[in-house]
């Protein structure tokens, strides 16, 4: 719980781990008795064994191919078996459902066919609770031997998007579209965390996802977290541009580092030409 922030929900929040275990029990009692469910495992903080008060449940369910469409379409009704759902957050056509419960816990349930499960760096830290075919154990073992390494294409995409957000932020400031400009600034900060993770050989979050980038579970160094704090801006147009310019030195450093790692041309004059337009 955030130090110094007391809320009327403190008592409830302290009970969340108990509520979460109750939900886990209900999920497993329901799914493990279903003959069409081949495997059940958890990712996220449960898989990583680093849950805190506010951790959600990242649930993965592998079902028989012939019932997959039926289970996907029934995903919201299935979530009602585990507790009282207040609302859902997903798309009808998606293979996942996000259910928010009255215990202030959300369950992200993902449905898979057998062919969808392949070794991945994302599957190195999972908790298996049901595996009738041995598929998940095998995938976990193979995943443990994998490591993340950015590709030349990853770097090209990363720096191009960074440049684009720099230019777009300037346009939006000049149009007095301040929230849009701040959105671009936020994406520049997120782009830097992506670069830091790539430099460290850590799989970056999906772009747009700030999960575990700050706080106790962050894999960033203290100096990187300090820079993120410094790259904060109000709605003042001059300040927004100044903060963006303050990001440039670290961008150039990590850009050079990544280019050297992958044998990509750095071309600092080209970088300066692009950044100096703001």
MARLUM-800315 format. One line per field, with one value per residue: x, y, z of N, C-alpha, C in turn; residue number from 1; residue in three letters. Coordinates in pm, whole numbers, plus 32768, in hexadecimal, padded with zeros to 4 digits. Example, Ala and Ser with C-alpha at 12.3 -4.5 7.8 and 13.67 -1.06 7.14 Angstrom:
// MARLUM-800315
n.c1 8527;8505
n.c2 7DC7;7F1F
n.c3 830C;82C4
ca.c1 84CE;8557
ca.c2 7E3E;7F96
ca.c3 830C;82CA
c.c1 8528;850A
c.c2 7EB6;8003
c.c3 830C;8313
nr 1;2
rest ALA;SER
END
This chain:
// MARLUM-800315
n.c1 8055;8031;810B;80A5;7FB7;7E84;7D4E;7BE7;7BC6;7C81;7C6D;7BE0;7C98;7D6F;7D09;7D08;7DC6;7D59;7C5D;7CB1;7D24;7C41;7BB6;7C68;7C52;7B47;7B53;7BFF;7B76;7A9C;7B08;7BBB;7B1D;7AAA;7A8E;7AD0;7B94;7CE3;7DD1;7E39;7EC7;7F88;7FF6;80A9;80C2;8085;80F0;81F7;8224;821C;814E;8088;7FBC;7F06;7F0A;7E93;7DE3;7E74;7E05;7E26;7D98;7D88;7CD0;7C19;7C29;7B37;7A76;7AC0;7A5C;795D;799B;7A27;795E;78BE;7946;7916;7837;78A7;795D;78B7;7892;7951;793D;78A2;786D;78AE;78D5;793C;7A5D;7AAF;7ABB;79B3;7A07;7B01;7BFD;7C11;7BA5;7B5E;7B0B;7A7C;7A65;7990;7A38;7B02;7BC0;7C4E;7C26;7CDB;7C8F;7D07;7CCA;7D36;7D8E;7E2C;7EFB;7F41;7FED;8135;829C;8328;83BB;830C;8293;8337;831C;8230;8113;80AC;7F7C;7EDF;7EFC;7EBA;7F25;8033;8098;80C3;818D;825D;8276;82BD;83B6;844D;8437;84CD;85CD;85E7;8645;862B;8673;869A;863C;86C0;85EB;853E;85C6;85C5;84B1;847B;851C;84B7;83AB;83DA;844E;836E;82B0;832F;8327;8213;81B9;8219;8181;8081;8096;80BB;7FC5;7F2F;7EBE;7EC7;7EA3;7EC7;7FD0;8048;800D;80B2;81A8;819F;81AF;82AF;8344;82FF;836C;8479;8495;846B;854F;8618;85DF;860C;871C;877C;8742;8647;84FC;842D;8303;81C0;817A;80F2;80B1;80E5;8117;81C2;82A4;82E4;830A;8331;8351;83D0;84C1;8576;8698;86F6;874D;86D6;85C7;85C6;85F6;8506;8456;84B1;846F;8374;8251;818B;805B;80BF;8129;8238;82C9;828D;8312;8416;8444;8437;851B;85D5;85DA;866B;8793;87B3;8727;87D1;88B4;885C;87FF;88EB;896D;88C4;88D3;89E1;89E3;8951;89C5;8965;894D;8998;8998;89AD;8996;88B5;87F4;8802;87A8;869B;863A;8673;85B1;84F3
n.c2 7F89;80E2;81BA;82AD;82DF;82C8;8226;8200;80FF;805D;7F83;7EC6;7EA3;7E27;7D30;7CC2;7BF6;7B0F;7B05;7ADD;79DE;794E;7970;78EE;77E9;77B5;77CC;76F8;761B;761C;760D;7534;7459;743C;7389;73DE;7495;74AB;7511;75E9;7713;7815;795C;7A92;7B48;7A7E;799B;79EF;79F6;7AE1;7B77;7C8C;7D5F;7DBC;7D19;7C7D;7B61;7A9D;79D2;78A7;77D3;769F;75FE;74EB;74D1;74B8;7530;7630;7726;7730;774C;783A;78EF;78D9;794D;7A21;79D0;78F2;7963;79BD;78E5;78EA;79B8;7AF1;7BBC;7D08;7DA6;7D8B;7D90;7D8B;7D15;7C8F;7BDD;7B8E;7AA8;7AA3;7B04;7C09;7C1A;7CD7;7CC6;7CCF;7CD3;7D7A;7D17;7CB3;7BC8;7B4D;7A8A;79AA;78F3;77D0;770C;75CD;75E6;76ED;7712;7742;7728;7840;7978;79F6;7930;78CC;78EE;7869;77E2;76A3;75F9;7533;7438;736F;72EC;7311;73D7;74E8;74D6;747C;7554;761C;75BD;75CF;76DF;774B;773C;7809;7957;7ABD;7B8B;7CB7;7D05;7D87;7DF6;7E2A;7EFF;7FBD;7FEF;804D;813E;81D5;8200;8291;837E;83D4;840A;84DE;85AA;85BB;860D;8713;878A;8776;880D;890B;8929;8946;8863;87D5;86EF;8626;8658;861D;8510;84B2;84ED;843D;834D;8365;834E;8248;81C9;81E6;813B;804C;8045;8036;7F3C;7E99;7EC8;7E4C;7D48;7CEA;7C81;7D75;7E1E;7DFE;7F04;8023;7FB8;7FEB;7F48;7ED1;7F6B;8037;8065;7F61;7E74;7EAD;7E82;7F3A;800D;80D9;81D7;81EC;81E9;82D5;838E;836F;83E2;84E8;852F;85B2;8673;879D;8833;8909;8994;89DC;894F;8845;8823;8853;877E;86A7;86DF;86B3;85A4;8552;8535;843B;8397;839D;8324;821C;81CD;81C7;80FA;801D;800F;7FCF;7ED2;7E3A;7E63;7F31;8059;8184;829D;83B9;84C5;84C4;847E;8563;8622;85DC;85F3;86FC;878C;87C6
n.c3 8000;7FB6;805A;8140;80C4;8120;8112;8107;80C8;8134;81EB;8153;8080;80FE;811E;8026;7FCA;8046;7FD1;7ECA;7ED5;7F09;7E1B;7D6E;7DCC;7D86;7C6F;7C2B;7C90;7BE9;7ADC;7ADB;7AED;79FD;78DE;77E1;77FF;77D9;783F;7948;79AD;7A53;7A08;7A14;7B4A;7BFE;7B85;7B87;7C90;7D2E;7DA0;7E14;7EE7;7E26;7D49;7C21;7B90;7AAB;79D3;791B;782D;7792;76A0;7609;74A7;741A;74B8;74D8;7462;74D1;75E4;75E2;7593;766E;773B;77F2;7885;78FA;79AB;7A72;7B12;7BD2;7C86;7CF2;7BE9;7B96;7AB2;7955;7880;7756;75FF;7536;746A;74B2;7531;763B;7788;786C;79AC;7AAC;7C02;7D2C;7E00;7DCC;7D24;7BF1;7AE9;79E7;78EB;7804;76DF;7635;7511;74DF;7422;743D;750C;753F;7575;761E;7686;7728;77B0;7873;797F;7A1D;7AC9;7AE7;7B06;7AA8;79BC;78DC;77FF;7802;776B;77BA;787A;77D8;7726;77DC;7834;7746;771A;77E6;778B;76DD;767C;7679;7566;74C2;7370;7237;71B0;7287;7305;7239;721E;731F;7338;7266;72B3;739A;7330;729F;7369;73E7;7324;72FD;73F7;7401;7331;73A1;7489;7418;73A4;747E;74E8;75EF;7693;75D8;7594;768A;7695;75C8;763D;7716;768B;7629;7714;7752;7676;76B2;778E;770C;766A;7730;779F;76BD;769C;7781;774D;778B;775F;76DB;7756;76B9;75DA;766D;775A;78A4;7977;7A93;7A61;7B06;7C6C;7D6B;7CDF;7BF6;7AF1;7AAC;7AD8;7BF5;7BA2;7AAC;7AED;7B78;7AAB;7A1C;7AD2;7ACA;79CA;79BA;797C;7988;7907;7884;7759;7711;77D1;7792;769A;76F3;77A4;76F1;7659;7720;7730;7659;7673;7700;7654;7572;75DB;761F;7527;748E;7518;74E5;73CE;73AF;7425;736F;727C;71E1;711C;71BC;7183;71ED;7192;70F2;71B2;7257;71A1;7189;7292;72D1;7257;7305
ca.c1 8000;8081;8125;806E;7F34;7E1E;7CCB;7B7B;7BC5;7CF8;7C4A;7BC1;7D11;7DC0;7CC8;7D0B;7E06;7CFC;7BF8;7CF1;7D30;7BBA;7B9B;7CBC;7C14;7ACD;7B7E;7C38;7B0C;7A48;7B4C;7BFF;7AB8;7A73;7AD8;7AFC;7C06;7D5C;7E3A;7E1E;7F3F;7F85;8069;80AC;8103;8075;8156;827A;8228;8239;80CF;8077;7F2F;7EAF;7F22;7E1E;7DF6;7E8E;7DDC;7E32;7D48;7D92;7C5C;7C17;7C10;7AAB;7A1E;7AFF;7A01;78F2;79D2;7A46;78E1;7881;79AC;78E0;77E3;78FF;7999;7855;789A;79BD;791D;7845;78AD;7872;78D3;799F;7AB1;7AEA;7A6F;796D;7A4D;7B85;7C0C;7C24;7B42;7B8F;7A9A;7A98;7A0F;796A;7AA6;7B65;7C24;7C27;7C5A;7CF0;7C8C;7D2B;7CAB;7D92;7D91;7EAC;7F60;7F63;8050;81BC;8304;8335;83F4;829C;8265;83A2;82F0;81A2;80EF;8053;7F27;7E96;7F41;7E94;7F72;80C1;80BB;80F6;820E;82BD;8289;8306;8442;848D;8439;8538;864B;85E3;8668;85FF;86D6;8655;8668;86D4;8565;850C;8607;8592;8428;8481;854D;845C;8339;840B;8456;82E7;8271;8370;82F1;8183;81A9;822E;810C;800D;80AD;80A4;7F35;7EF4;7E7D;7F26;7E97;7F06;8060;8070;8006;812D;8215;8196;81E1;8341;8378;82EE;83D0;84FB;8497;847C;85DD;8666;85CB;8654;87AC;879A;871E;85C9;8489;83DE;8272;8175;8178;8078;80A1;8143;811A;8241;8315;8305;82EC;838E;8365;8412;8547;85CA;86F6;86CA;8767;8671;854A;85D7;85E0;8477;8419;84D9;842D;82E7;822D;8104;801D;8101;8166;82CB;82FE;8282;8380;8494;8452;8458;85A8;8626;85E1;86C4;8818;87AB;8701;8848;890E;8829;87F8;8973;8988;8878;890C;8A60;89C5;8919;8A0B;8910;898B;8961;8984;8986;896E;8829;87A4;87FB;8753;8610;8616;8682;853A;849C
ca.c2 8000;815B;81FB;8332;82E8;827D;8230;81BC;8073;801A;7F01;7E6D;7E86;7DC8;7CAD;7C95;7B71;7AA6;7AFD;7AA5;794E;7918;796C;7884;7769;77A5;77B6;7672;75B9;761C;75E5;74B2;73F1;7446;732C;7423;74EB;7459;754C;7668;7748;78A4;79AE;7B0D;7B4A;79FB;7947;7A21;79EE;7B63;7BBE;7CEC;7D6F;7DDE;7CC0;7C3A;7AD3;7A8B;7946;7870;7758;7658;75A5;7498;7521;74B3;7581;76B3;7795;7731;777F;78C8;7939;78CE;7976;7A77;797D;7899;79B2;79CC;7870;78FB;7A22;7B57;7C15;7D8D;7DCF;7D4B;7DED;7D42;7D19;7C10;7B84;7B6D;7A24;7AB8;7B54;7C48;7C28;7D22;7C8D;7D27;7CD1;7DD8;7CC7;7C92;7B4B;7B4C;79FD;7996;786D;77A7;7687;758C;761A;7777;7712;7725;7760;78D1;79B6;7A1D;78B9;789A;78F8;784A;7780;7640;75B7;74C7;7420;72E4;72B1;732E;743F;7562;74B4;7477;75DD;7662;758F;7609;7770;776E;7744;787C;79DB;7B29;7BE0;7D0B;7CF9;7E06;7E2C;7E62;7F80;8017;8016;809C;81C6;821E;822C;82FC;83F8;83FE;8446;8560;860B;85CC;865D;87A0;87B7;8780;8881;8984;8932;894F;87E3;87B4;8664;85D6;866B;85D1;8483;8497;84ED;83C0;82E4;8374;8311;81B8;819F;81DC;80C0;7FE1;8043;8006;7EAB;7E5B;7ED2;7DED;7CC1;7CC7;7C92;7DEB;7E13;7E28;7F97;8056;7F75;801E;7EEB;7EA8;7FBF;8086;801E;7EFD;7E05;7EDE;7E4F;7FAC;803B;8151;8250;81F1;8213;8363;83D9;836F;8447;856D;854B;85CF;86F9;87D4;8853;897E;896D;89E6;88E4;87C8;881F;884B;86F5;8653;86F6;8677;8513;8539;84FD;83AD;8351;838F;82C2;8193;81B3;81A0;8078;7FB6;8005;7F86;7E47;7DF2;7E85;7F8D;80DC;81E6;8318;8423;8541;84AE;8486;85F1;8669;85BF;8626;878E;87CB;87EA
ca.c3 8000;7FA9;80DA;814B;8083;816B;80D2;814E;809D;8169;8226;80E4;8035;8149;8112;7F9B;7FB7;806D;7F66;7E54;7EE7;7EFD;7D8B;7D35;7DF0;7D36;7BE4;7C1B;7CA6;7B71;7A61;7AE4;7AE2;7977;7889;7769;7822;77D6;7893;798C;79EC;7A70;79E5;7A63;7BCD;7C3F;7B48;7BB2;7D22;7D69;7DB0;7E80;7F09;7DB6;7CD7;7BE7;7B71;7A1C;79C4;7894;7824;7713;7692;7591;7430;73EB;750D;74ED;7440;7536;7661;75CC;7593;76F3;779B;785C;78DB;7948;7A15;7ADD;7B69;7C32;7CE5;7CC3;7B8A;7B8E;7A25;7900;7834;76E6;7583;7521;740D;74E7;756F;76CB;77CD;78E6;7A06;7B27;7C6A;7D9B;7E61;7D94;7CDE;7B68;7AB3;7956;78C2;7779;76AF;75CC;74D7;74F7;73C6;7461;7578;750F;75CD;7614;76FE;777E;77F9;78C8;7A0A;7A28;7B31;7AAB;7B69;7A65;793E;78C4;7792;7812;770B;77F8;78B6;776A;76F6;7844;7831;76CF;772A;7844;7741;7682;76B1;7620;7525;745E;72E5;71F1;7195;7306;731A;71D1;7242;739C;7327;720C;7302;73F2;72DF;727A;73DE;73FD;72C4;7314;7472;73DC;72E5;73FA;74DF;73C9;738C;7503;750A;7658;76BD;756E;75A5;7700;766D;757E;76A0;7761;7634;7624;778F;7745;7613;76F5;77DE;76AA;7645;77A3;77A8;764E;76BA;77EC;7725;77CC;7706;7700;775A;7643;75E0;76AB;77DB;7908;79E8;7AD1;7A39;7B7C;7CE7;7D9F;7C82;7B7D;7AD3;7A88;7B3D;7C3E;7B53;7A42;7B2D;7B98;7A2F;7A00;7B29;7A9B;794A;79D8;794D;7999;7886;784C;76D9;7713;7825;7748;763A;773E;77D6;767E;763B;778C;7718;75E8;7691;7721;75D8;751E;7619;7611;7498;7468;7555;749D;7347;73BB;7444;72FD;7202;7194;710E;721B;7137;724B;714E;70C8;722D;727F;7141;71A9;7317;72D3;721E;7378
c.c1 8058;808E;80EC;7FE7;7ED2;7D97;7C64;7B77;7C3A;7CD8;7C2C;7C3F;7D68;7D88;7CD1;7D53;7DAA;7C90;7C34;7CFE;7CA8;7B93;7BEB;7C81;7B9A;7AEF;7BAB;7BCF;7AB4;7A90;7B88;7B9E;7A73;7AC7;7B0B;7B74;7C82;7DC7;7E09;7EA1;7F31;8005;806E;80F1;80F2;80DD;81E2;828F;8251;81B9;80DA;7FE1;7ED6;7EC5;7EA0;7E3F;7DFF;7E7D;7DE5;7DEE;7D58;7D1F;7C69;7BED;7B7C;7A4C;7A52;7A9E;7990;7924;79F5;79C7;78A0;78DC;7976;7888;7839;793A;793A;7858;78FA;79A3;78BE;788F;7863;7869;7944;79E8;7AF5;7A91;7A2D;79BA;7AD6;7B87;7C24;7BB0;7B81;7B16;7AC6;7A32;79F5;79D3;7B17;7BDB;7BF2;7C6C;7C62;7CF6;7C9F;7D0E;7D03;7D6B;7E1D;7F1A;7F8E;7FD4;80D7;8222;8319;8376;8386;826C;82D2;8379;8259;818E;8087;8001;7EDB;7ED4;7F2C;7EEA;8009;80F2;80FF;817C;827B;82DE;82D9;839A;848D;8498;84AC;85BF;8651;8610;8641;8677;868F;8690;8681;864D;8529;8543;85D4;8507;842A;84AC;84F2;83E2;8362;8410;83CA;82A1;82AE;8331;825D;8169;81B8;81B3;8095;801C;808C;8010;7EE6;7E9D;7ED2;7F1B;7ED6;7F9F;8094;806B;8085;81A4;8214;81CD;8279;8381;8370;8351;8459;8502;84A7;850F;8634;8658;8615;86E9;87D6;877A;86A1;8557;8438;834A;8237;8164;80F0;8063;810F;8153;81AA;82BA;8340;82E4;8350;83AC;83A9;849C;85A5;8627;86C1;86DE;8704;85EA;854F;85C2;854C;842F;8438;8492;8397;82C9;819E;80C9;805C;814B;81FF;8308;82F8;82F7;8406;84AC;8477;84EB;8604;8634;864D;874D;8815;877E;877D;88A7;88DD;881A;8881;8994;8942;88AE;898E;8A48;899B;895D;89BA;8954;8948;893D;8956;895C;88DC;87CC;8794;87A1;86C0;85E6;861B;860D;84D6;84EE
c.c2 807C;81A2;8288;8344;828D;8291;81E7;8127;8024;7F8E;7E9C;7E43;7E20;7D3A;7C73;7C0F;7AFD;7A94;7ABC;7A0D;790A;790C;78FC;77FA;774D;7786;7726;7605;75AD;75DE;7559;743D;73F0;73F0;736C;747F;7494;748D;75CE;7696;77DF;78E6;7A25;7AFE;7AC6;799A;796D;7A19;7A72;7BB7;7C26;7CFC;7D79;7D87;7C83;7BA7;7AC5;79F7;791A;77E6;771B;75F4;7553;74ED;7528;7508;7610;7726;77A1;7770;7813;791C;793D;7906;79CC;7A28;7923;78E5;79C6;7954;7887;7966;7A86;7BBC;7C9B;7DBE;7D87;7DB6;7D9F;7D53;7C91;7BAC;7B57;7AE2;7A2E;7B07;7B8D;7C65;7C6F;7CF7;7CEF;7D28;7D2F;7D8D;7CB1;7C12;7B58;7ABA;79F2;7905;784C;771F;764E;75CC;76A7;777E;76E4;7760;77F5;7906;79E2;79A9;787D;7897;78E5;77E6;7722;75FC;7541;74B3;738E;729F;72C3;739C;74B6;7549;74B3;7502;762E;763D;75CD;76A1;779C;777B;77BB;78FC;7A44;7B73;7C33;7CF4;7D84;7E48;7E6A;7EEE;7FE7;804A;8070;812B;8217;8252;829B;8380;842E;8441;84CE;85C9;8625;861F;86F1;87D6;87D1;87F4;8901;8996;8944;88D4;87A0;8722;8606;85DF;861B;853B;845B;8492;846C;834C;82EE;8337;8279;817F;818F;8160;8047;7FD3;800E;7F6F;7E63;7E5A;7E6A;7D5D;7C8E;7CE0;7D0D;7DCB;7E30;7EC0;7FC8;801F;7FA4;7FBE;7EC9;7EF9;801C;8032;7FB1;7E8E;7E2E;7E9E;7EBE;7FD0;80BA;81CF;825D;821D;82A7;83BA;83DF;83D7;84D4;8594;855E;865D;871C;87EB;88CD;8959;8971;8973;885D;87B9;880F;87BD;8697;8663;86B8;85E0;84F3;84FF;8467;835D;8339;8326;8233;816C;8184;8114;8009;7FA3;7FB6;7EF2;7DF8;7E12;7EDF;8016;8141;8267;838B;84A5;8538;84B9;8518;8640;8656;8601;86BF;87D6;87F2;8840
c.c3 8000;802F;80D8;810B;80CB;8126;8126;812C;80D6;819E;81B8;809B;807B;8141;8085;7F89;7FDD;8002;7EE9;7E5F;7EDA;7E6A;7D48;7D52;7D9B;7CA4;7BD0;7C32;7C2B;7AFA;7A67;7ADE;7A5A;7918;7809;7781;782F;7835;78CF;79CB;79FD;7A3F;7A42;7AE8;7C18;7C07;7B75;7C49;7D62;7D73;7E1F;7E99;7E8D;7D3A;7CA5;7BCE;7ADA;79FD;7932;7890;7799;770C;7613;7518;740C;7440;751C;74D3;74A6;75B9;7655;75D3;761D;7761;780E;78BB;7933;79BF;7A8B;7B3E;7BDE;7C9B;7CA8;7C6A;7B88;7AFE;79DB;78AE;77C4;766B;756B;74CC;7442;7526;7605;7704;784B;793E;7A86;7B91;7CDC;7E0A;7E38;7D56;7C50;7B3C;7A1C;792B;782B;7751;7636;7591;74F1;74A1;73E9;74C7;7543;756F;75B4;7692;775D;77D5;7852;795B;7A11;7A99;7AF5;7B19;7B2D;79DC;7916;785B;77A2;77B6;774E;783C;784B;7737;775C;7840;77BA;76DA;7784;77FF;76E2;76C9;764B;75E7;74BB;73D3;72AA;71D5;7213;731C;72B6;71F5;72BC;7381;72CA;7258;7363;73A6;72C0;72EF;7400;73A3;72DD;7390;7453;7392;7343;745C;7493;73A7;740E;7524;7576;7687;7656;757B;761C;76E6;7622;75DC;76F0;770D;7621;76A0;7786;76E0;7653;774D;7782;7684;76B6;77B2;7737;7667;7722;77C6;776A;7769;7731;770A;76D0;764A;760E;7737;783B;797E;7A11;7AA2;7AA9;7BF7;7D07;7D3B;7C00;7B6E;7AA5;7AFB;7B7F;7BEA;7AE0;7A78;7B51;7B1D;7A0B;7A55;7AF8;7A1A;795E;79AB;7973;790E;7844;77CC;76DA;7763;77DD;76E7;7682;7771;7763;765A;76A4;777D;76B0;760E;76B1;76A7;7583;7557;75FF;757E;7465;749B;7508;740F;734A;73D4;73C9;7278;71A6;718D;716B;71D5;7191;7208;7121;7141;7258;7222;7162;722C;731D;7292;728A;73D6
nr 1;2;3;4;5;6;7;8;9;10;11;12;13;14;15;16;17;18;19;20;21;22;23;24;25;26;27;28;29;30;31;32;33;34;35;36;37;38;39;40;41;42;43;44;45;46;47;48;49;50;51;52;53;54;55;56;57;58;59;60;61;62;63;64;65;66;67;68;69;70;71;72;73;74;75;76;77;78;79;80;81;82;83;84;85;86;87;88;89;90;91;92;93;94;95;96;97;98;99;100;101;102;103;104;105;106;107;108;109;110;111;112;113;114;115;116;117;118;119;120;121;122;123;124;125;126;127;128;129;130;131;132;133;134;135;136;137;138;139;140;141;142;143;144;145;146;147;148;149;150;151;152;153;154;155;156;157;158;159;160;161;162;163;164;165;166;167;168;169;170;171;172;173;174;175;176;177;178;179;180;181;182;183;184;185;186;187;188;189;190;191;192;193;194;195;196;197;198;199;200;201;202;203;204;205;206;207;208;209;210;211;212;213;214;215;216;217;218;219;220;221;222;223;224;225;226;227;228;229;230;231;232;233;234;235;236;237;238;239;240;241;242;243;244;245;246;247;248;249;250;251;252;253;254;255;256;257;258;259;260;261;262;263;264;265;266;267;268;269;270;271;272;273;274;275;276;277;278
rest UNK;UNK;UNK;UNK;UNK;UNK;UNK;UNK;UNK;UNK;UNK;UNK;UNK;UNK;UNK;UNK;UNK;UNK;UNK;UNK;UNK;UNK;UNK;UNK;UNK;UNK;UNK;UNK;UNK;UNK;UNK;UNK;UNK;UNK;UNK;UNK;UNK;UNK;UNK;UNK;UNK;UNK;UNK;UNK;UNK;UNK;UNK;UNK;UNK;UNK;UNK;UNK;UNK;UNK;UNK;UNK;UNK;UNK;UNK;UNK;UNK;UNK;UNK;UNK;UNK;UNK;UNK;UNK;UNK;UNK;UNK;UNK;UNK;UNK;UNK;UNK;UNK;UNK;UNK;UNK;UNK;UNK;UNK;UNK;UNK;UNK;UNK;UNK;UNK;UNK;UNK;UNK;UNK;UNK;UNK;UNK;UNK;UNK;UNK;UNK;UNK;UNK;UNK;UNK;UNK;UNK;UNK;UNK;UNK;UNK;UNK;UNK;UNK;UNK;UNK;UNK;UNK;UNK;UNK;UNK;UNK;UNK;UNK;UNK;UNK;UNK;UNK;UNK;UNK;UNK;UNK;UNK;UNK;UNK;UNK;UNK;UNK;UNK;UNK;UNK;UNK;UNK;UNK;UNK;UNK;UNK;UNK;UNK;UNK;UNK;UNK;UNK;UNK;UNK;UNK;UNK;UNK;UNK;UNK;UNK;UNK;UNK;UNK;UNK;UNK;UNK;UNK;UNK;UNK;UNK;UNK;UNK;UNK;UNK;UNK;UNK;UNK;UNK;UNK;UNK;UNK;UNK;UNK;UNK;UNK;UNK;UNK;UNK;UNK;UNK;UNK;UNK;UNK;UNK;UNK;UNK;UNK;UNK;UNK;UNK;UNK;UNK;UNK;UNK;UNK;UNK;UNK;UNK;UNK;UNK;UNK;UNK;UNK;UNK;UNK;UNK;UNK;UNK;UNK;UNK;UNK;UNK;UNK;UNK;UNK;UNK;UNK;UNK;UNK;UNK;UNK;UNK;UNK;UNK;UNK;UNK;UNK;UNK;UNK;UNK;UNK;UNK;UNK;UNK;UNK;UNK;UNK;UNK;UNK;UNK;UNK;UNK;UNK;UNK;UNK;UNK;UNK;UNK;UNK;UNK;UNK;UNK;UNK;UNK;UNK;UNK;UNK;UNK;UNK;UNK;UNK;UNK;UNK;UNK;UNK;UNK;UNK;UNK
END
